[in-house]
Amino acid sequence: MDDHADQIRKPRADAVRNRERVLEAAKVVFNAGGPEASLEAVAKRAGVGIGTLYRHFPTREDLYEAVYRREVGQLSEFAERLRSAKDPVDALRRWLSSTVEFIATKKGMSAALALTFQSSSELAAFSMDRLTKAIGSLLDRALAAGEMRADISPEDLLRALIGMCYMHDQPGWQASVLRMLDVFVDGLRVQAGSQAKSRAAKPAKRSAKRKR
């Protein structure tokens, strides 16, 4: 009887696979955005019928929230893996780059997510808590190594990244943001700042010699 109850409680393996396929397909479709970002497009990309999609996610908002939570969870797990990376600044840069893709997906479902956030303060708290802890753990390593400025906070980094992403709405905006992100991170490096000062000081010394 217990075995029968376990079988009822546990979702079938193919149902779990279908759910994951739908979520992965939804991420790609919503990331692209535009008129193609429909539930029918998600089902087609996942290789399932629209009925299967609705069995897992009865409403559009259910699917959007599930994709969002999955992305936040994956970013948190990625931060954990990056904590063992040799170069703490490169680890932070890689995490921020992955977050650009997450924000692109979020932009593709912004209208529905806005409604979901209004009705679920728990979702907003969940995402901010997980993302802030993830970026904070990587920033702490870079600070401990003396590689980054000490006057930057996890919240500062998140706000700056989100600002970069939402300033751009043209096709190819992600590539542009990634270039800006490289410049931004390099500007926060203690070593980069020290080298810049050193380079600026050398020409001044040479010109002083010429005057003498």
N, C-alpha and C positions, 0 to 999 in steps of 0.2 A: 504493500500500500504506500509506504514511504517512497519506494522507487517510482511508483506511478505519479505521486505528487511532485517529485523532483522533475520528472519528464514534462509535467504540465508547467512548472515554474520556469524551467530553463528554455530559452528560445532555441529553436532548431538552428543547426550550424549554417544552413543555407539562408535562413532568415537574417542571421547576424552578418553574413557575407553581403547579402543584398543591401542591408542598411548601410554598411561601410561603403559599398559601391555608390550608393545614392549620395552619401555625404561627400565623398571624394569628387564625384561628378558635379555636385552642386558647387563645390569650391571653385572648380575650373570655370563653370558657366557664369557664376556670379562675379568671379574675378574679371572676366571679359566684359560683363555689363552690357548695356544697350538693350535693344529690343529682343535679342536672342536669350536674355536672361529670364526664361520662362520655366515653369515646372515641367512642361512637356519636353523642353530641351534637356533638362536635367535627367528625366527618365530615359530619354533616347540615348544620352551619353553613357548612362549607367547600364544600359542594356536590359532594362526592366520595363514592365508595363506601367502606365500611369496609375493603375489600380494598386500595384505593389507599392509605389511611392506613397500613395495616400494611406495605405494600411500602416505604414511606419510613421508617417507624418500627416495626420488628419487635416492640418491647416498649413497654409504657406508660412505663417509665423512660427509654427512648430519646427519646420525645416530650417528656417533662418536661425532660430535660436540654437538648434542642435549643431549646425555648421559653426556658428560663432563659438559655442562652448568647446567644440572639438578643436578649433584653431587655437583658442587660448590655452587649452590643455597641452597641445603639441608644442607651443612656444615655451611653456613652462618646463616641459620635459627636455626640450632642446637646450635650454639654459643650464639644466642640471648636467647634461652631457658635456657642455662647453666648459664647465668649471674645472675640468681636468686638462684643458688645452694648455700648451706650453706658453703661448703668447696671450696674456690677458686682454690686451687691446684688440688683437685680431679676433679673439672670442667675442668681445663686445660688439665689434663691427659686424661679425657674421650674424649675431642675434638680431641686431638692428636691421640688417638687410632682409632677414627672414620676416621681420615684422612689417616691412613694406608690402610684402605679398599678402599678409594678413589684412592690412588696411585696405588694399585693393579689393579683396573679397568683401570686406565690410562696406566699402563704398558702393559695391554692386547691389547691396541689399539695404542701403541706408534708410529708405523710406519705411520699410517694414520693421527694421530694427529700431527705428525711432519710436514706433508704436509699442514695440515689445519692451523697450527700456522704460517707457512711461508707465507701463503696467507692472513692471518687475524691477523694483529697486535692488532686489537680490542679485539680478543678473549684472547690473552695473557694478555693484560692490564686489561680486565674484571676479569680474574681469579686471578691474583696477587693482584689486589685491594681488591676484596671480601675476599680472604683468609687472607691477611695481616690484614685487619680490624677485621676479626673474631677472629683471634688468639690474636691480640693486645688488644681487649676489655677484653678477659679473663686474659691475662698477666697483664694488668693494675690493675685488681681486686686483683690478687695475690700479686703484688708489694705494693698496698695500704694497704693490710693486713699485710705487713711485712713478708710474707711467702717465697718470692723468692728473689734471688740475683737481685740487681738493674742494673747490667751491662750486661743484656741479652736483646735483641730486638726481636720483632716478626719475622723479617727477619732471625735472627740467628736461631731461633727455627725451622722455616720452612726449612732452608737449612740443618740443622742437621737431621731433620726427613727424608727429601728426600734422603739425603746421606745414612742413615741407610737402607732405602728401596731398593735403587739401588745397594747396596753392596751385596745383597742376591738375588740369582736367582734359588736356589734349592727348590724342593717341601717343603712346610711347612715353607717357609721363613717368613710369616706373624707372626707366633707364636714367632719366634726368635726375630723379630723386636719389638714386643710388650714387650718381656722380657727386651730387651735393653732399650726400652723407659721408663720402670719403673725405671731402674737404673739411666738413664739420668735425669729424672724429680726429683728423690730423691736427686741427686747430686746438683741440683740447689736450693734446699730448704735451706733457711737460718737456720732454726731450725736444720735440719739434719747436716749441717756443724758445728754448734755450739756444738751439742752433740758429734760429732766425736772428736772435739778438747778436749772436757771435758773428754771423755774416754781415749784419748791418754795421757792426763796430769796425770790422777790418778795413773797408774802404775809407772810413774817416781817418784812420791812422795813416794810410798811404797818402791821402791828400795833405795831411799835416806835414809829412816828410817832404813833399814836393814844395810846400810853402817855405820850409826852411832852406 
